[in-house]
Structure formats: structure tokens, C-alpha cells
Amino acid sequence: MRRWWKRSSPEPERHEVHPAVPAVSEWDEHGIIGTIGSGPSAGTTVVAHPYWTPSGALDEYELELWDGPDQVRDAAGRLVISDLVTDDRVPGEEGGLIDALTREVDVTWWTDRERIDAFWAVHWDPPNGPRR
């Protein structure tokens, strides 16, 4: 077997920052929640779970589809994301998967605190969750 000592890993695909994605400073300790607005997965709830470093900075986030299919496709049938995909690019600073998802299937990120708290009260298991 031949080894490629100077071979570098491929660069991740770049996406433009989408203005509808809340900045990380606006996320609570559990992340953010949104609803897909277009395509075959319209109406599906998506959660961006953050994983924080010991100093409180974002390490990475995971996009999880709560109540829909294992994959999100756009109206043309092209794959946008699979369930439980992770990204280490910082939302609001670097365009990443959350920006692509928001752009391709019109995700509306929730801002109503009462709705967000009600969701976490039903769907969150704090002893097993990430800590900030």
C-alpha cells in the first residue's frame, strides 16, 4: 500500500451565511429549534444541538430531525442534509450546513420563548444533554 504523507483533507463545502440563522450568542444551552417550510419535509421540526468547549465556546453543532424523515430533500428532490449531521463552522460567522438547510428548505427558526420552553420541557433529557 502506498502512503500519501503530504495529502491534505478536502476543504468542506462553503455556504453563504444566511441572515435568518440566529447567531450563536442567541442560542440557549440546548440550541435552537426551527420548522422546515418547503419541500417534501415541510412541517418537520429541526433542532441544532450545540456542543460547547470547557471555556463555553461552540465546538460543533448537530442538526437533528425530530418528527420527520431521516433525510431532508428540496422541492426538486435533491438531498440537503441527513439526520444527525454535524458541523463545526460557527453560525453567523462562517456559512455552514445550518445556512444551507435554511436557504434550501426555508427553515423558520423559532423566536417565541414560550414555544421554545414548551418544546424543551417535553423533548429534553437534561442528564444526557450537552453542557455549556
Summary of the structure (lengths in Angstrom):
residues: 132
radius of gyration: 15.9
end to end distance: 43.6
largest distance: 58.3
contacts: 341
relative contact order: 0.24
helix: 20%
strand: 26%
